[in-house]
Amino acid sequence: MNSLKRHNILFFVIILFFSLFFTGCAVGPTHGYIVTETQFPGTFNPENNVKADKEAKGCQYTVLYLVTYGDAGAGSIAFKNGITKIATIDHSTFSLFSGLIRNYCTFVVGE
């Protein structure tokens, strides 16, 4: 029984090691293992002929690497919020313990 207990602890430590050091590659431009909070630019209208009248935000959330939900697609965010012309698209991320809890948000600005 004692051997089984040691194997369970070893298995848990191995899983924890791999989940902390070999996951979370696509969180944003930079990534910390304990806490990550970044904001970074996406794209913009190169003609600069769209007014920045409206701003909308959409996020995707992941919990315990098991469940992901939400919508961070720029097109659907714009459509749901009545933005017909897009001026800029920006992004932000948040991650706690390399993705134990994580979100990825898209900000759409336009008219």
LINKA-V237741 format. One record per helix or strand of 2 or more residues. SS is the DSSP state (helix for helix, strand for strand). FROM is the first residue (numbers start at 1). TO is the last residue. If there is no record, write none. Layout:
BEGIN
<<SS FROM TO> <SS FROM TO>>
END
This chain:
BEGIN
<<helix 2 21> <strand 35 44> <strand 54 63> <strand 67 70> <helix 74 80> <strand 86 96> <strand 101 110>>
END
